[in-house]
Amino acid sequence: MPPEVPSVDPRAVGDDVLLDVRQQDEWDAGHAPGAVHVPLSAFVERLPEVPADRPLSVVCRSGHRSASATAFLVAQGRVARNVEGGMLAWAALGLPVEAPGARPARIL
């Protein structure tokens, strides 16, 4: 990850909007409660769906795709940070993960 991309430890996301840029199947398998889902593959055209009134913490599986999205957002003048280690680190730290229905959540 380039050093100019701001980052945040998953435990320090706080009141930021958590923006998940993973693909639909990854999201469906397990995601953080309250996260906003805008896949990186549709990021530019769906940018209006990204909340603009609060700082953003951007997450993917491991932190690489979210670093690209974070760099783009920062270049647009937005306040954004890449979640270090992505959803793999999030889940490993015991932070909440949910999936639709009754199936157990997992990180793809």
N, C-alpha and C positions, 0 to 999 in steps of 0.2 A: 504494500500500500504506500503511495507517495506520502512523504512527510507533511505536505501541505493540507492533507485531508484531516479535518478535526475528527477526533474519536472520543468515545465514551465507554466506560466499563458498563456492562449490562446492569449491574446493581445501582448505577448512578443515573439511569434514564429519567427518573423522577417524573415531573409533570410534562415532559416533552410529548409530542405526538409520536407514537411509535409507528413508523412507516415500513411495512414489510414489502420488499420488492421481489420476492420469490414467485415462481410459477404457480398456477392454480393447484396442481396436484400436491405441491409442497405445502401450500397454505391449508388445503383440505386435510392433510395428514396431521397437522398440528401447528398452532400459532399462538402468540401471546394474546391474552384477553384484551380487548379494546384496541388492538392494532388496526391500522388502516392498510388495506391491501391494494397496491397498485404495482402490478408486475413490471419489471424492468423492460421487458419486451414491448410494452405499450406505454412506457413512461412519459414520453414527450407528448403524445396525443391525450393522455389522461392527466397531465399536470394540473389542470384546473380542479381536479378532485383532491389534490394535496392541500391540506389546510395551510393557510398563509398567516394565521394570526398567532401561532405559537411556534417555539423552536421544535425542530424535528430530530428524532433519533432514527436512523435508517438501518434496517436489518435485512440480511439474507441468510443463507445457510451458514457460511463461514466468514463472511466479511468482505469478499472480493467484489461481488456485484453491487453491494450496498456502498462500497467505497466509490465506485463509478457514479452511482446516483447522488451520493453526498457531494462529490466534486462538482457535478452538474448543478445541483441546487445552490451551492456556495457561489458558483460563477454567476448564477441568476440573482445573487444578492440575498438569498435566503439564509436563515440561521439553521444549520444542519450539522449533525455529527454522525459518524459511522459507529455502529455498535460493534465493539471489539469481539472478535470470535464468532459473531453471528448467533443464529438460533442454536447452534451446537453448544456454544458457551452458555447461552441463556439457560438451556435445559440442564446442562451439567451443574450449574450453580443452584439448581432447584427452584428457579423462577417459574411462575405458572405457565402452563401450556395447555391449550384446549383444542378439541376437534369437534366437528358437528356430530350430533347423535350420541349414541352410547359407547361408541368405540373408543379405545384408549388413544390418546394423542401420542404422536411420535414425530421425530424430525427426519425428513428425507434429505 
